[in-house]
Amino acid sequence: MQQEEPQAPPTEGQIVPPEEQILPTGGGTMPPPEAEVEEAASEAEEAAPEPKQTAPDPVGAAAGQAQSLARENPMPIALAAAFVAGVVVGRIFSR
């Protein structure tokens, strides 16, 4: 019987045939992937900080205020919309 000489580990980028690949072996057993996912999810939940209460949205508040103004005074809004529509139509036809 011949003893095989130990080979140097492959360098980066070197292709090693499957029959010569050295696979890691360990004494323990690997947990199933589902257990790892559940464990990671529970750790993430524990580490996540509590959400803070957010300040009121200024854009939403302004939109609500504009809506109430339009309901109370529809005539100025209609005149402004007619003016903008006239300018747009005038630009289109002037070309």
C-alpha positions in Angstrom: 0.0 0.0 0.0 1.1 3.5 -0.8 0.5 6.4 1.4 -0.6 9.6 -0.3 1.5 12.6 0.3 -0.4 15.5 1.9 -1.2 18.2 -0.5 -0.9 21.9 0.0 -4.2 23.7 0.3 -5.5 25.1 -3.0 -4.7 28.7 -3.7 -7.4 31.2 -4.4 -8.9 30.7 -7.9 -7.6 27.2 -8.2 -10.1 24.6 -9.2 -10.1 21.4 -7.2 -11.8 18.3 -8.6 -14.7 17.0 -6.3 -12.9 13.8 -5.4 -10.0 15.8 -4.0 -12.1 18.4 -2.1 -11.7 18.3 1.7 -15.0 18.7 3.4 -15.3 20.0 6.9 -16.4 17.5 9.5 -17.5 18.1 13.0 -18.5 16.1 16.0 -21.9 17.9 16.5 -25.0 17.8 14.5 -26.3 20.8 12.5 -29.7 22.1 13.5 -32.3 22.1 10.7 -32.5 25.4 8.8 -36.0 26.2 10.1 -34.6 26.2 13.7 -31.9 28.7 12.7 -34.5 31.0 11.0 -36.8 30.9 14.0 -33.9 31.6 16.4 -32.6 34.5 14.3 -36.1 36.0 14.2 -36.6 35.8 17.9 -33.2 37.4 18.5 -34.1 40.2 16.1 -37.4 40.8 17.9 -35.6 41.0 21.3 -32.9 43.4 19.9 -35.4 45.7 18.1 -36.0 49.0 19.9 -39.5 50.0 20.8 -41.0 52.3 18.2 -41.2 55.9 19.2 -44.3 58.0 18.9 -44.0 60.1 15.7 -44.7 63.8 15.4 -47.8 64.9 13.4 -47.3 64.9 9.6 -47.0 68.5 8.4 -47.9 67.6 4.9 -51.0 65.8 5.9 -52.0 68.6 8.2 -51.5 71.2 5.4 -53.6 69.0 3.0 -56.4 68.8 5.5 -56.3 72.5 6.1 -56.4 73.1 2.3 -59.4 70.8 2.0 -61.4 72.6 4.7 -60.5 76.0 3.1 -61.8 74.7 -0.3 -65.0 73.5 1.2 -65.7 76.8 3.0 -64.7 79.0 0.0 -65.3 77.2 -3.3 -65.4 80.3 -5.5 -61.7 81.4 -5.2 -60.6 77.8 -5.8 -62.8 77.5 -8.9 -61.4 80.8 -10.3 -57.8 79.7 -9.6 -58.5 76.3 -11.3 -60.1 78.1 -14.3 -57.1 80.4 -14.6 -54.6 77.6 -14.6 -56.6 75.6 -17.1 -56.7 78.7 -19.4 -53.0 79.2 -19.2 -52.4 75.5 -20.0 -54.8 75.5 -23.0 -53.3 78.8 -24.2 -49.8 77.4 -24.2 -50.9 74.3 -26.0 -52.7 76.2 -28.8 -50.0 78.8 -29.1 -47.4 76.3 -30.4 
